[in-house]
Amino acid sequence: MLDQLRAMGVFACVVEKSSFSGAARELGITTSAVSQQVRSLENEMEVTLLHRSTRRLSLTEVGQAFFHSCQEMLAAAERGKIRINELRDDLVGDLRISTTPELGAAHVAPALSHWMSAHRGLKVFFEADNKSVDLVDEKIDIAIRMCAKIEESNHVASMVMAKVDQVLVASPSYLNQTMPISRPQDLSNHDLIPINSMKDYQHLSFQHGATKEAVVLEMSNRIETNNVFVAKALCQNGHGIARLHYLDVQKDLVSGALVEVLPEWKLPAFLLIAETLKRDLQPMKIQRCLEALKQYFSQLPGGRVYQEAS
């Protein structure tokens, strides 16, 4: 098929230049190669496309009709090339972004709001779900998620947007009505409100910020959820202690709606990453979207438990 399309292009060039030698100069090949391409078309279709003479070339009736088809093919190919260049170099076409409902609502949508408004040629799809996605099968351009560490992949490239700590939080009313908490071991007298989509959600591993003392323990729970928003609401209503990412409770800590529990003890940090398919040349719309996300997360208000990724 590709050989036939190439031969059609050569034939069209011969007609436009009115000679085999002119087409050869235009295409950068030999005159004999041009003649062979046209001859192969004629043999394959069992027709004569050109009347040849020592003075000039002329199209047969079949050749005239075929030439118009070749012109249409070349025009379609040129349009395709222009569209590919637009999709590669311009901010147009579809952009599919996968993230969790919590990150999508609280951060990804705000991060890209002005950027999307500035690029009206983009059609943006947000896939918000807590399940992991296959970038190829689900045609995802960028996946934004939290992870404990980056896993090596031959097909997926990971960019660290930020490092985000986990924190234990509770409402002031809960802390005023329960046993005091001064060390991790005191948590045995309290209920955890876990997000059960997290791996080993009842398992807590602490390290003291100053002494580096390590403590590992399991917390019990009576209530659990798979949603950050629900866990935070339960916590605000005094139903226990929640382990959440700092990004999800920063405003609540500032306002006093929630209080950090054991602030001198550290839980393992998470990485906020953007995943894309590995390519030699990433489409411009993906590059620019990643830049907008990186800029947003680098400018979030600072805090003890938030550090910009290096």
C-alpha positions, 0 to 999 in steps of 0.5 A: 500500500505504501509503495502504491501511495508513493508511486501515486505521488510520483505520477502526480509530480510527473503530470505537474512538471510535464516531464519525467526529468522535471519530476526527478529533479523535484523529487531528488531521484533519478529519471529512470526511477520516476519512469519505473514508478509510473510504469508499475502503476500502469502494470498494476492497474492494467491501464495506460496513464500517459501518452509518451512522445519525444516532445511531450507527455499527455494524459489518457482519459484514465490518466486524467481521472486518476490524476485527480484522485492523486491530487485529492490523496496528496491534499489529504496527506498535507492536511493530515501533516498540518493537523499532526503538527498542530497537535504536536506543537500547538495547544489544541485537540484532546487532553485527558487527565486522570486524578483522584476526586480529592486532588482533582477538586482541591488542586488539579482543577484550580491549578489548571483553571486559568491555563484552560481558559487561555487555551480554548482550542483544548478539549480537556477530560478529567477522569476522577477515580481512586483506582489506578489507571493504565495510561495506554488502555484508557488513553490518559495523557497525564495521571496525577496521584500520590504515592509512597515511592516511584516505581520504575517503568519502561513505558511510564515517566514520572515527574515529582510535583511535590513532597507532601507529609502525612499528618494526624489531625483531630477536632479541638472538641475531640481532644478536649474530651478524650485522653491526652496524647503526648506520645505515639503509644497514647494513640492506643486509647483513641479511634482512627478514622482511616481511608481504607483505600490506603495500603496498611491504613491501620499501620502507623510508623513514626519518627521523632523529628529531633531524636529520630526515635522510631515507633511503629503501632497499629490503631483500631477503628470503628468508622472508616471510609474510602474518601478524604472529604468524608474522613475529614468531615467525620474528624471535624465532627469529633468521631476520632483521629484522621491520618490525612495528607497535609495538602488536604487539611492545610486550611483547616489547620490554619483556621483551627477547625482541626488540630495536628496531633503529635506534631513533633512526630513524623509519618512517612512523606508521600510524593505527588507525581505526574505520570505520562507515557515515555516519548522521544518528544512529548506533545506541546499541550502535555508539556505546557500542562505539566508546567502549569501544574508544577508552577501551581504546586511550587507556589502553594503556601508553605508550612512545616509539613510541605516542601517543594520537590527538588 
